Amino acid sequence: MTANKRGLGRGLSALLGEQDEVNAAQIAAQAPAAESAIIAGSTQPISVNAIQAGKFQPRTIFRDDELAELSASIKKNGVVQPIIVRKIANANVPYEIVAGERRFRASKLAGLAAIPAIVIDVDDKQALEIALVENIQRRDLAATEVAKGYQRLMNEFSYTQEELAEVLGKSRS
């Protein structure tokens, strides 16, 4: 039964494209195997006050008990995987979260002044694609959150169902 289940298959590298091998190895060493993506940029600490929540965050439910648990882990072990942010213009803060909002919230809860982040240069469409892929790979998004994310890609960026399936590595069914 699970043999036919493809999952996403292609990961973030399908959205961001191939990058140099040095960056890929560096980031793959910091990311879980399921998410080892090839991402341009390097990890740098960014003040939590310089980051705002992502406007394309598909997750709508952030459970306090889970954030407290993650916060305790961060206090003990630090942030194991950097968040992904993009620079934004004409905003109160210079960065917006693309992926890693739970880690960001838990880091603030843990009292961290800065969080490790990878800065990428993506447009709105790519930001939503990456946020969706990153959260779907974790398999803990509610089905309604996934559906709303798909619908948003189709409505705001004129994806067809075929294009959406191709980008996300999912079948249309």
N, C-alpha and C positions, 0 to 999 in steps of 0.2 A: 504493500500500500504506500509506504513512504518512498519507494523507489521512484515513483512518478512525480513526487513533489520536488520541484526544481528549486524552490526558494528564490533568492535573488540571483544567485549564481555569479553575477558579474561584479558586484561590489562598487565602491566609490570610484575605482579607476575607470569604470565605464563612463562615468560622468565627467571626470577631471582629465582624462587622457593620460597617456604615458609620460612620465617625467624621468629625470636622470636617475641612474641606479643608486647613486650615493644617497640622495634624499629618500628613495624608496626603502633602502636598507635601514636607514636611520629611523624612519617613521614606523616601519614594520616591527622593529625591535621594541617600540613603545606601545604598540596597539595589539589588542587581542587578535588571534589568528583569523577569526571570522571577519575582522574588519581591517586587516592589514591592507591598506589602500595606498596607492601611489599619489601623494599629494605634494604640490609645490609648496615650498616654504619650510621654515624650520621652527622648532619650538622656542618660545620666548615667554618670560613671565609678563603678564599684563595685569594692571590694577583692576580689581573687581569693580571699582567705581568708574572705570573707563569702558565698561561693557554693558550693553543692554540686551534684554531678551530678544530672541529672534522672532521677527514678524511671521515667519513661515513655520514655526514650531507646530508639528502635527499633534503633539501630545497636549491634551487639555487637562489631564488629571495628574496632579503631583501629590502623592500621599505623604502626609507629614511623618508617619512612622517610618516609611522607606527613606525619606530624606534624612531623618535623624540617624538612621542606621548607616547610610552612606556618609554622612557627616562624621560620625564616630570613626569610621574606617579611614576617612581622609585625615582626621586628627592623628591617627595612629600611623598610617602608612604614606600619607601624602596623596596627591592626585596622581594616580598610576597612568592614566591616559589623558593627554592634553585635549582641551576642547578645540573646536574649529570655529574661527571667527572671520568676519570680513570687515574691511574698513567701510564706514558710511559717511557720506557728506551731509552737511547741514543738519546735524543732530546735536543733542546735548552731550553725547558721549561719542568717542571716535569708532567704537567697534560694536558689531552686532553678532550674536551667536548664530552659527549655522548648524552646529551639532555639539551636543554636550550640555544642554540646559540643566539636567538633573545634577551633573557634576558641578556646574556653576552655582546652582542654588545651595547645594550641600557644602560647597567650599565657603560661601558667604556665611552659612549657618555655623560652620566650624571656626569662623573668625579669621580666615585667611585674608590677607591684604592684596595678594596677587595670585593668579592661577596660571599654570602653564597653558599656552595656547599656540595654535598654528594659524597664521594669518594667510588667507587665500583670497584671490581676486576672482570673484564670481558675480554674475548678474542675479536678478531676482529668480529667474527660472531655474538656474543651476542651484541656487541656495535652497529652494523648495525641494528639488530633486534629491539633493544630498541629505537634507533633513529627513526626508521620507525614507530613503534607502538606509540611513544610519539607524533609524528607529525600527524599521521593519526587520532589519537583521537581528535586532535584540529580541524580537518576537514577544514583546510585552505591550505593544500598542493595542488598544481595543479595536475591534473590527470596524467600528464606526469612525474612529480616528483615521484608520487607513483609508476607508472609503472617502472621507472628506478630503484627505490629502490628494487622492487620485482625482476627485472631482475638481478640486482647485487647480490642479495642473491642466485639466481639460478646459476649464472655464477661462482661467486667466492667461494661459499660454497656448491655447488652441491645439492641444494634443488630440489626436484621434486615439481610439482604443488600441489600435495596432502600434502606434508610435509609443504610447505609454507602456505597453507590454514589452516592447523592444528596449526602451531605456531602463526599465526596472528589472528586466530579465524574468518577467512573469509571463505565463500564458494568459490568453484572454479569458479563459474559463474561470 
